[in-house]
Amino acid sequence: MKKLFVVLAAMLLFVSCSSNNSTSAPSSAKAITAYSLAGVVGTINETGKTIAVTMPFDTDVTALVATFTTTGSSIKVGSTSQISGTTANNFTSPVIYTVKAADSSSTTYTVTVTVAAPLASLPQTGQTTCADASGNVIACTGTEQDGDLQEGVAWPSPRFTNNNDGTITDNLTGLMWTQNANAPGPAVCNPGATYTWQDALDYAACLNTNNYLGYNDWRLPNRKEMRSLINFGQSSSASWLNTQGFSNMQGSYWSSSTFAETPQDAWITDVNWDFAYFEIKTSDYYAWPVRALSTVISQTGQTTCYDASGNVIACTGTGQDGALQEGVAWPNPRFTNHNDGTITDNLTGLMWTQNANAPGPAGCNPGATYTWQGALDYAACLNTNNYLGHSDWRLPNVNELESLVNIGQSNPINWLNTEGFSNVELFYWSSSTFAGTTEDAYFIVISDGSLTIDIKSNSNYAWPVRMGQ
């Protein structure tokens, strides 16, 4: 019996010792295994202990809340404890997270936030000189005209590359055009002619059937693609393009874009006068084929297709703008209302006043129409008064103003009013002088998207803009 007692006691002692030995030491785990900001997932580099997050354009990074998982026991930024999905931090500069393990050891992760660039960057207009209201050339400095500020992406040099195979590539937009601007191609495609709108679409399709110049993806350019060739610093873009390697420049060219308000019409670009207007589709105009994609030019907004009589038709195989929808896709939402009197266009990066009828302090004569010089002076007054906390307001150049036009809408004004803007008016001055007759300046008819000129002494509306962020 005594022997049995000794054996049982030994067994109990063994079990007790085994239990004590199995008690684990405090964990040394201290990794961040998942990390996101406002739903945007970060990239974790465990070797370098870094986390990179790219936020959408115009994100306010001063108070972003992180959601994370960790194997550690606690996380701090400085002396502030971090709670996943709750604690906000300012990511203007890299933020260092200190992760503490259960065994009191720690490590750090550096989180760097980058804000993405706008999806489609607007190029410069080409204007480099300035003119007063009488059309006299003047020094640009301090005028705040287009030729003074030259806002937008700078043009490459050379702007165009002649591929010596019948094509020319625009190094600014990435688009490839036929070197001959008067509808070249095989005889079966009826080259060198003017066409009705439908015939122009059929001509481009014929080029593809015949694999013209080794390509089968020619198309009639949409309105934005056609207008990307305009040099607003020249009195005639047609004459200028003839010096850039192109030949046989004509006057007015069809685009593949229908005029949505009266869809029996389509958009035309006049490369002599640099205008955008619409004409009935049964008229005869020139066609200039294009191919390739652009990472600079955005979509026009057109998603519907129409026949020559203006009837809605299925888009497949039509070659129309609404079918191809070429260009950088629009973000969703297109605009961000900051609820402080400003709205940012997430496509272009431009910040506009929410009130489109010249808002501002009483000293700036707000809510009025202005002569062209008066509109420039109005924008300068906003800066003197640091309107809405900014001192870099300006009158938009012609490309910036035109970027607001959604040609998929029968009335772009109504569309803009549904996007958060208010008091959108009919006619707006740009800061761009018309180089052909410098006593005139470009303005946009927002109600239909037309671009034309008016004498600078006449009165139109002004809509202030600045670059976002």
C-alpha angles and dihedrals in degrees: 000000000000089000091053091051091053092051093049091048091051091050092051091049090052093050091048092051092046090052092051092048092052094059102113123230117244111286120259093200112128110154130135102226101179133019136175140164120212089340095310109124117227126221111241119209103194094184094055094031091232134133122200124197126181112202126198118269116286094016112158101234097182096092111021121158118220126214112203146156124217141181090214128093097238143001129209138181104208103318094331118105114228123225116192112248093007116060118081125207137184109247097184084113128024113289121219118215117199111207116198122202126215089256089058094251115130145194135190134233121198114215116201120189121202122190112219121240120248114284096239118027115208114230126226115272095234093247114136104157132069134218134190126234091276092053097254115145109245138177109281101215112115096001094107088215122142091260090054100047099030091195119193140046112331117244117250120242113261094031092198135034119208105217091198091229100091093281136095124200121215104223091200098056104018092234120139118217132185109262089226105068094196102082102276124191145103119325092252089066094057095240127196094033141112118250144195111249094262091045089053090054090047091050091057090048089052091055089056093048087055094043090235113211088352096301132106100185102077116141143173104264119247120238095270094047092049092048093049088079094062118112106199090191090069128075088224123020089195092062091045093050090053087061092050097065100277123117138203095026111188132195117254124018132197119237123204090242122105121218099245097205093061104013094192082077130069135199121271130192117208107207093188095058097019093232130146116215140140133250135185110274094236091064120101120247139147128278128213117188123223136181141179128057131275128219090192104050117070129214116276097231094249114133102155129078129216137188125233091274093054097255118144110249138176110280100216112117096358097112088219125141091253090056100044099032090193119193141049111329118245118251121243111259095031092197135034117210108209092194090230099095095280136095125196122213103223090200099058103018092237121140117215132186109261089226105066095196102083102277123191145102120327091252090066095058094241127196094033141112118249143195111250093263089044090056091052090049091049091057090048089053091055089056093049087055095043088234113212088352096301132107100185103076116141143171105267119248119238095268093049093049092046091053090074093062115104104194091188087074125079088217115024090189092064090047093052090049089055090050093064102275123119137202094020107180135202107251128033131185120231122206090241121107119216103247092206095063108009095199084072131070134196122262134178126228096217093189092068106006099247118153119209142131138267133190109267094235091063121090127249137153126277127216115190121223138179136174112275126248 
